[in-house]
Amino acid sequence: MDSGSAGPRPAGPRSAGLRSVGPRSAGSLPVGEIGEWGPAATPAGDFRLLPVRVERDLPLLVRWMNDPATAAFWELAGPPSVTEQHVRAQLDGDGHSVPCLGVLDGTPMSYWEIYRADLDPLADHCPVRTDDTGVHLLIGGRADRGRGLGSTLIRAVADLVFDHRPACTRVLAEPDLRNTPSVAAFLTAGFRFEAEVELPGKRAALMIRDRELRAVM
């Protein structure tokens, strides 16, 4: 299950890119703190987010990005330099998007981007609120797909955001409308479908999980 990315690709036809707001702006997400957000107990095991370290994590990410099921929505297939450029653009950028590994019971098995939606180009295409937090994700291994794990982890990550970002009232996602397994996973994880949104290179389903409905959805 892959949500598709609106990340910092130089020319990806389905990429919304990253808005430049200056080095390490006031809207920067706390990379170090994200690494301390977990672990979160889930029905699948203990889960945590670890900010990506290129030297450690690039080979794994390249393998995942070259899986045809992932490449169809992320468009980062190719040599390691393609994925490295995508990740480094976030690590070296303004800080509003943080690339992370998702680690389940000690095993890296997914890739996440946690981003400030109000500082992202997404804000040019739909109404967002200050401190809205967005997520992109992919489940890396084929054995982990298609068995409900994605929705379990999406819910866990949204809860981590609410627990550690008190100013955030909504967690957003914008999977490609054609990616029906991803849209279904967000719905199962307590998100609601808000609208169809035309982004550069893709028509997306804007999905929202509200803090005020957290206990009932």
Residue pairs with C-beta under 8 A, 6 or more apart in sequence:
1 137
1 138
1 139
1 145
1 146
1 150
1 179
1 181
1 182
1 185
2 69
2 70
2 72
2 73
2 74
2 137
2 138
2 139
2 179
2 182
3 73
3 135
3 136
3 137
3 138
3 173
3 174
3 175
3 179
3 182
3 186
4 14
4 73
4 74
4 136
4 174
4 175
4 176
4 179
4 182
4 202
4 204
5 14
5 15
5 73
5 74
5 76
5 113
5 136
6 15
6 16
6 17
6 120
6 121
6 122
6 134
6 136
6 174
6 199
7 15
7 17
7 18
7 86
7 89
7 90
7 97
7 113
7 136
8 15
8 17
8 18
8 86
8 89
8 90
8 93
8 97
9 15
9 17
9 75
9 76
9 85
9 86
10 85
12 75
12 76
12 201
13 75
13 200
13 201
14 73
14 75
14 176
14 199
14 200
14 201
14 202
15 75
15 200
15 201
16 120
16 121
16 122
16 125
16 199
16 200
16 201
17 121
17 200
18 89
18 90
18 93
18 94
18 96
18 97
18 120
18 121
19 94
19 96
19 119
19 120
19 121
19 123
20 93
20 94
21 27
21 94
21 96
21 119
22 94
23 93
23 94
23 95
24 94
24 95
25 94
25 95
25 96
25 119
27 94
27 95
27 96
27 116
27 118
27 119
28 94
28 95
28 96
29 95
29 96
29 97
29 98
29 114
29 115
29 116
31 51
31 95
31 98
32 51
33 164
34 49
34 51
34 98
34 100
34 114
34 164
35 49
35 50
35 51
37 48
37 49
37 160
37 163
37 164
38 46
38 47
38 48
38 49
38 160
39 46
39 47
39 48
40 46
40 47
40 48
40 156
40 157
40 159
40 160
42 104
42 152
42 153
42 155
42 156
43 152
44 104
44 149
44 152
44 153
45 104
45 105
46 104
46 105
47 102
47 103
47 104
47 105
47 153
47 156
48 102
48 103
49 100
49 101
49 102
49 103
49 112
49 114
49 157
49 160
50 100
50 101
50 103
50 108
51 98
51 99
51 100
52 61
52 87
52 91
52 99
52 100
52 101
52 111
54 84
54 87
54 88
54 91
57 101
57 108
58 80
58 83
58 84
58 87
59 80
60 101
60 108
60 140
61 83
61 87
61 111
62 79
62 80
62 83
63 140
64 70
64 111
64 138
64 140
65 71
65 74
65 76
65 77
65 82
65 83
66 77
66 78
67 140
67 142
68 77
69 142
69 145
70 76
70 77
70 138
71 77
73 175
73 176
73 179
73 182
74 138
76 82
76 83
76 86
87 99
90 97
90 98
90 99
90 113
91 99
94 119
96 115
96 116
96 119
96 120
97 113
97 114
97 115
97 116
97 120
98 113
98 114
98 115
99 111
99 112
99 113
100 111
100 112
100 113
100 114
101 108
101 110
101 111
101 112
102 108
102 109
102 110
102 111
102 112
102 137
102 153
102 157
103 109
104 110
104 153
108 140
109 139
109 140
109 141
109 144
110 137
110 138
110 139
110 140
110 144
110 153
111 137
111 138
111 140
112 135
112 136
112 137
112 157
113 134
113 135
113 136
113 137
114 133
114 134
114 135
114 157
114 161
115 133
115 134
115 135
115 136
116 131
116 132
116 133
116 134
117 123
117 128
117 132
117 133
117 134
117 172
118 128
118 129
118 130
118 131
118 132
120 134
121 199
121 200
122 128
122 134
122 172
122 174
122 197
122 199
125 197
125 198
125 199
126 194
126 195
126 197
126 206
128 172
129 169
129 170
130 167
131 165
131 167
131 168
131 169
132 168
132 169
132 170
132 171
132 172
133 161
133 165
133 168
133 170
133 171
133 172
134 171
134 172
134 173
134 174
135 154
135 157
135 158
135 161
135 171
135 172
135 173
136 173
137 150
137 153
137 154
137 157
139 145
139 149
139 150
139 153
145 181
146 181
148 185
148 188
150 181
150 182
150 185
150 189
151 184
151 185
151 186
151 188
151 189
152 189
154 173
154 185
154 186
154 189
154 191
155 189
155 190
157 171
158 171
158 189
158 190
158 191
158 209
158 214
159 214
161 168
161 171
162 168
162 171
162 211
162 214
168 211
169 210
169 211
169 212
170 208
170 209
170 210
170 211
171 191
171 208
171 209
172 206
172 207
172 208
173 186
173 191
173 206
173 207
174 197
174 199
174 204
174 205
174 206
174 207
175 182
175 183
175 186
175 204
175 205
175 207
176 182
176 202
176 203
176 204
176 205
177 183
177 196
177 202
177 203
177 204
177 205
183 193
183 205
183 207
186 205
186 207
187 193
187 207
189 209
190 209
190 213
190 214
190 217
191 207
191 208
191 209
191 217
192 207
192 208
192 209
192 210
192 217
193 205
193 206
193 207
194 206
194 207
194 208
195 206
196 203
196 204
196 205
196 206
197 203
197 204
197 205
197 206
198 204
209 217
210 217
